[in-house]
């Protein structure tokens, strides 16, 4: 154990901190990156829209099949397209592989961790910056986001880079250059192209909070002058405006109307796609979303609040608290929405852990945080062990390894906490999350059968007709986006079983898939048409987007 203690003590002082952080990130995130199938629904929608961009060469409009997808700006699709083109340029087939579309998410998360370290060096010092960045890398919700081809990991990267620059302006306005200010506004312009106003909202809320806390109306705000908003805001708008103008013209204004009125305001005023959560949702789920670092953040918060008069602590609180409260107030809630607050929280916790004069948390909070760590670790392990049983009705020896991995993580972390070494405890937790991630993300999720319906259905369709084209295939009762990503943009999404029968009878060489709930209508209409469908087999599984089991049969005409 002395060697392990030496490693935990030396890591924050490593000579190549960025390299070690990058290695840690890859160890945490690569399991499952190449092997977990396309997920429903957001990932497959994003990836399919990007693939249609690549295939059509239209990088202005965003389409999913034949439907305009007027929700998020095109920035993430450009990054995913760039990854696909780069891989294909060196001879790697990438267009049909979901992992290629995940590369921007992986790169964005890595950039967020490295930017947290570089921002933290000025805010909390080099050792605490390394610890905070490592804690961010270990957060379970960020590991999940690296495996999903969508916006949030890239958005996090833009937020951390921008807030790091804003932190420099706040702490040292006299040395903050016009070039740094230009980068601040350009990064925010890029953030707008990723997820609209969410990125700029973080520094805006932080700025308003700092202005109020510092009584800027009386004492002035030198940090605001250092940011040069007079020309910076126009620069940010100019960076994003060309695409918004182009897409408004191409869609006759529908993108702006749908994105603002349908997507963004729909999330504020109602539960988008039933993703509702009450105020306090993010606090209640923080123990799992920020696992395994959440325990240290909870212990550190009282001390951080007590030190709020210190400029760096005040800045980090102004970064984290307002945006957290904003997301708690919004009706639509998903665990990753609060990610923009995580880097600040991790840096606050790391600074507290490495402060020899740190304030001890209240006993109830210390007990609660330790219990939360234990519950999150063992709960995650139990879920991993139970998933193969619940989904596929089989016991997986690999999945059972999650239990000792989680127990080791809890034991080592709480042991260091009892010794009064919170920094060691945090690093031990992050390092021991590596084997747990490998079990869950590589050993369990990709090896499940029931949830991954679309890849098996694609295989069955291609077995029935290796030369099938997407326009000759239709499906009724299962319209998940992953199937379109698997089989192509022009598959026919049929309303019901009767329409499936008419589609099958409508031309030679067609195949149709019919879910069990549409089977009766399909049989009745086929009989009325004098059609004798040929059964090519069935795929059974669990449609997790709808929370129910489904059986899908594939039919051809004749015979």
SVG drawing of the C-alpha trace seen along z (x, -y; Angstrom):
<svg xmlns="http://www.w3.org/2000/svg" viewBox="-61 -54 69 75">
<polyline fill="none" stroke="black" stroke-width="0.4" points="0.0,0.0 2.9,-2.5 3.4,-2.4 -0.2,-3.2 -0.1,-6.1 3.0,-7.4 1.2,-7.2 -1.8,-9.1 0.4,-11.8 2.6,-12.2 0.0,-12.3 -1.0,-15.9 2.6,-16.9 3.3,-15.0 5.6,-16.7 3.2,-16.0 -0.2,-16.6 -2.1,-17.0 -0.7,-13.7 -1.7,-11.8 -5.1,-13.3 -5.6,-12.3 -4.5,-8.7 -6.9,-8.6 -9.7,-9.8 -9.1,-7.2 -9.0,-4.4 -12.3,-5.6 -14.1,-6.2 -12.9,-3.8 -14.7,-0.8 -17.8,-0.4 -17.0,-3.2 -16.6,-1.0 -18.9,1.8 -22.1,0.3 -24.7,0.2 -26.4,-3.0 -28.7,-4.2 -32.3,-5.4 -33.4,-8.0 -31.2,-11.1 -27.9,-9.4 -29.4,-7.7 -31.2,-10.9 -28.0,-13.0 -25.9,-10.3 -28.4,-9.7 -28.9,-13.4 -25.1,-13.7 -24.9,-10.7 -27.5,-12.3 -25.3,-15.5 -22.3,-13.5 -24.3,-11.6 -26.1,-14.7 -23.4,-17.3 -26.0,-19.7 -24.3,-21.1 -26.9,-23.8 -30.2,-21.9 -30.6,-19.2 -32.8,-16.3 -33.8,-13.0 -35.1,-10.8 -37.6,-13.0 -38.3,-15.2 -36.6,-18.5 -34.9,-18.3 -35.2,-21.9 -34.0,-21.5 -30.3,-22.1 -27.8,-24.1 -25.5,-22.3 -22.3,-22.6 -22.3,-19.1 -23.2,-17.7 -20.2,-19.5 -17.9,-18.0 -19.3,-14.5 -19.1,-14.9 -15.5,-16.0 -14.7,-12.9 -16.4,-10.6 -14.6,-12.3 -11.2,-12.2 -11.5,-8.5 -12.6,-7.7 -9.8,-9.8 -7.3,-7.4 -9.2,-4.3 -11.2,-3.5 -14.9,-2.7 -16.8,-5.0 -20.1,-6.0 -22.1,-3.1 -20.2,-2.8 -21.7,-4.7 -18.3,-5.0 -17.2,-7.5 -20.0,-9.8 -19.1,-9.6 -15.6,-11.0 -16.6,-14.6 -18.2,-13.7 -15.0,-11.9 -12.8,-14.8 -15.1,-17.4 -15.1,-15.6 -11.3,-15.3 -11.0,-19.0 -13.3,-19.8 -11.1,-17.9 -7.9,-19.5 -9.5,-23.0 -10.7,-22.4 -7.1,-21.8 -5.7,-24.8 -8.4,-27.1 -8.0,-25.7 -4.3,-26.4 -5.0,-30.2 -8.2,-29.7 -7.1,-27.1 -3.5,-26.2 -1.8,-23.4 -2.4,-20.5 -6.0,-21.3 -6.5,-21.9 -5.2,-18.4 -7.4,-16.8 -10.5,-18.7 -9.9,-17.7 -9.4,-14.1 -12.6,-14.2 -14.5,-15.6 -13.0,-12.8 -14.4,-10.2 -18.0,-11.5 -20.3,-8.8 -22.6,-11.1 -19.6,-12.4 -18.5,-8.8 -22.0,-8.2 -21.9,-11.3 -18.7,-10.2 -20.6,-7.2 -23.5,-9.2 -23.1,-11.0 -24.8,-14.3 -24.1,-17.8 -23.5,-17.8 -19.8,-16.8 -18.8,-19.4 -21.0,-22.0 -19.2,-21.3 -15.9,-21.9 -16.9,-25.3 -18.3,-26.3 -15.1,-25.3 -12.8,-27.1 -15.0,-30.3 -15.3,-30.2 -11.5,-29.7 -10.9,-32.9 -13.6,-34.7 -11.9,-33.6 -8.6,-35.1 -10.4,-38.4 -12.0,-38.3 -8.8,-37.6 -6.4,-39.6 -8.2,-42.2 -5.2,-44.3 -3.3,-41.6 -6.2,-40.2 -5.5,-40.9 -7.7,-41.8 -6.7,-38.5 -7.9,-36.5 -11.1,-38.5 -11.6,-37.7 -11.1,-34.0 -13.7,-34.2 -16.3,-35.6 -15.4,-33.3 -15.7,-30.2 -19.1,-31.4 -20.1,-31.9 -19.0,-28.3 -21.1,-27.2 -24.1,-28.9 -23.6,-26.7 -23.5,-23.6 -26.6,-24.1 -27.9,-27.6 -28.0,-30.0 -27.2,-27.4 -23.4,-28.0 -23.5,-31.9 -26.1,-31.6 -23.4,-30.2 -21.0,-33.3 -24.1,-35.6 -25.5,-34.2 -22.1,-34.1 -21.5,-37.7 -24.8,-38.9 -24.1,-37.1 -20.6,-38.5 -21.9,-42.0 -24.4,-41.7 -21.9,-40.1 -19.2,-42.7 -21.7,-45.6 -20.5,-46.5 -22.8,-49.6 -20.8,-51.1 -17.3,-49.6 -17.2,-49.1 -16.5,-45.8 -12.9,-45.8 -13.3,-42.2 -16.3,-43.2 -14.2,-46.0 -11.4,-43.5 -13.8,-41.2 -14.5,-44.0 -18.2,-43.3 -18.7,-46.3 -17.1,-44.5 -17.1,-41.0 -20.8,-40.5 -21.0,-41.4 -18.0,-39.1 -19.9,-36.2 -23.0,-36.9 -20.9,-37.2 -19.4,-33.8 -22.8,-32.1 -24.9,-34.3 -23.9,-33.0 -25.3,-29.6 -28.5,-30.9 -29.1,-33.2 -28.4,-30.3 -30.7,-27.8 -33.4,-30.4 -33.4,-31.0 -33.2,-27.2 -36.1,-26.4 -38.1,-29.6 -37.8,-30.5 -39.0,-27.1 -35.7,-26.3 -35.9,-29.4 -39.6,-29.0 -39.3,-25.3 -36.0,-25.5 -37.1,-28.4 -40.8,-27.7 -40.9,-24.0 -37.6,-22.8 -36.2,-25.3 -39.4,-26.9 -41.0,-23.4 -38.4,-22.3 -38.9,-25.3 -42.6,-25.2 -43.3,-21.5 -41.7,-18.0 -40.1,-17.3 -40.6,-13.7 -41.9,-13.0 -38.5,-14.0 -40.1,-15.7 -38.5,-16.3 -39.4,-18.3 -37.2,-21.0 -34.4,-19.3 -34.0,-16.6 -30.3,-17.4 -29.5,-17.4 -31.2,-14.1 -29.4,-12.5 -26.0,-14.2 -24.6,-11.2 -24.9,-9.0 -24.3,-11.6 -21.1,-12.9 -20.1,-9.4 -17.5,-8.8 -16.6,-12.4 -19.9,-13.6 -19.1,-12.6 -16.2,-15.1 -18.2,-17.9 -20.9,-17.6 -18.3,-17.7 -16.6,-20.8 -19.7,-23.0 -20.0,-24.4 -16.4,-25.4 -16.6,-26.9 -19.6,-29.0 -17.7,-30.2 -14.8,-31.3 -17.0,-33.0 -15.3,-36.4 -12.1,-35.0 -12.2,-36.0 -11.4,-32.6 -14.0,-30.8 -16.6,-33.5 -16.0,-33.1 -16.4,-29.3 -19.6,-29.7 -20.9,-32.2 -20.2,-29.8 -21.9,-26.8 -24.8,-28.0 -26.9,-30.2 -26.8,-27.7 -27.6,-24.9 -30.7,-26.8 -31.7,-27.6 -31.7,-23.9 -33.6,-23.0 -36.3,-25.5 -36.7,-24.2 -39.4,-21.6 -37.7,-19.2 -34.8,-17.5 -32.2,-14.9 -29.1,-14.1 -26.6,-15.6 -28.2,-19.0 -26.4,-20.2 -22.9,-19.2 -21.9,-22.9 -21.8,-23.4 -19.6,-20.3 -16.1,-21.7 -16.6,-24.5 -17.9,-22.1 -15.0,-19.8 -12.4,-22.6 -14.1,-23.8 -14.0,-20.3 -10.4,-19.8 -9.3,-23.2 -11.1,-22.2 -9.5,-18.7 -5.9,-20.1 -6.4,-23.0 -4.6,-22.1 -6.9,-24.6 -10.1,-23.2 -13.3,-23.4 -14.7,-20.0 -18.3,-19.5 -21.2,-19.0 -21.2,-15.4 -24.6,-14.7 -23.2,-15.8 -20.1,-13.7 -22.3,-10.7 -24.7,-11.5 -21.9,-11.8 -20.3,-8.5 -23.7,-6.8 -24.3,-8.3 -21.0,-7.0 -21.7,-3.6 -25.2,-3.5 -24.2,-4.8 -21.3,-2.3 -23.2,0.7 -26.4,-0.3 -24.5,-0.7 -22.8,2.7 -26.1,4.4 -27.8,2.9 -24.9,4.2 -25.2,7.7 -28.9,7.7 -29.2,6.4 -28.4,9.6 -30.9,11.5 -33.7,9.0 -33.0,8.3 -31.8,11.7 -32.8,14.1 -29.2,15.2 -26.5,14.9 -23.3,13.1 -20.1,13.9 -18.5,10.8 -21.4,8.7 -20.9,10.1 -17.4,8.6 -19.0,5.2 -19.8,6.1 -16.2,6.6 -15.0,3.7 -17.6,1.4 -16.8,2.8 -13.1,2.1 -13.8,-1.5 -15.9,-2.2 -13.5,-0.5 -10.4,-2.3 -12.1,-5.7 -13.7,-5.7 -10.4,-4.3 -8.5,-7.4 -11.3,-9.6 -11.0,-8.1 -7.3,-8.8 -8.1,-12.5 -6.8,-12.4 -9.7,-13.6 -7.4,-14.3 -6.1,-10.8 -9.7,-9.5 -10.9,-11.4 -8.0,-10.1 -8.4,-6.6 -12.1,-6.7 -11.4,-8.0 -8.7,-5.4 -10.8,-2.6 -13.7,-3.7 -11.7,-2.4 -12.3,1.3 -15.9,0.6 -16.4,-1.3 -14.8,1.6 -17.2,4.1 -20.3,1.9 -19.6,0.3 -17.6,3.1 -18.5,6.3 -22.2,5.8 -24.0,3.2 -22.6,4.3 -23.2,8.0 -26.9,7.6 -29.3,8.9 -32.8,7.7 -32.2,3.9 -30.3,3.9 -33.2,4.7 -32.2,2.7 -28.8,4.3 -30.4,7.8 -33.4,6.7 -30.9,5.3 -29.1,8.6 -32.3,10.6 -33.4,8.3 -30.1,8.6 -30.1,12.4 -33.5,12.5 -32.3,10.3 -28.7,9.4 -29.4,6.9 -32.3,5.1 -32.3,1.3 -33.9,-1.0 -36.8,-2.1 -37.9,1.6 -38.2,2.1 -41.0,1.0 -41.8,1.5 -44.9,1.2 -45.0,0.9 -41.3,0.1 -40.1,-3.3 -37.0,-3.8 -34.3,-6.0 -31.6,-3.3 -33.3,-1.3 -33.1,-4.1 -29.4,-4.5 -29.0,-0.7 -30.9,-0.4 -31.0,-3.8 -33.0,-7.1 -35.6,-5.9 -37.1,-3.0 -40.9,-3.2 -42.2,-3.9 -45.7,-2.4 -48.7,-3.4 -50.1,0.0 -50.2,3.7 -52.8,3.1 -50.5,0.5 -47.6,3.0 -49.6,5.6 -50.4,3.1 -46.8,2.0 -45.6,5.6 -48.1,6.2 -47.2,2.9 -44.1,4.1 -41.6,6.9 -38.6,7.5 -40.1,5.9 -39.7,6.9 -41.8,5.7 -41.3,6.0 -44.3,6.1 -44.4,5.8 -46.5,8.1 -49.2,5.5 -49.7,4.9 -49.6,8.6 -53.4,9.1 -54.1,6.1 -51.3,7.3 -52.7,10.8 -56.3,9.6 -55.3,7.1 -52.9,9.7 -55.8,12.2 -58.1,9.5 -55.4,8.8 -54.9,12.5 -51.3,12.1 -49.4,15.1 -46.5,13.6 -43.3,15.6 -42.0,15.6 -38.2,14.9 -37.9,15.0 -38.5,12.9 -36.5,10.6 -37.6,10.3 -36.3,7.7 -37.0,4.9 -37.8,1.5 -36.4,-0.6 -37.6,-3.9 -41.2,-2.7 -40.5,-0.4 -42.0,2.7 -41.0,6.0 -41.6,6.4 -41.5,9.2 -40.9,8.2 -41.5,10.6 -40.0,10.1 -42.0,11.0 -41.6,11.2 -44.1,11.7 -45.0,15.1 -44.4,18.6"/>
</svg>
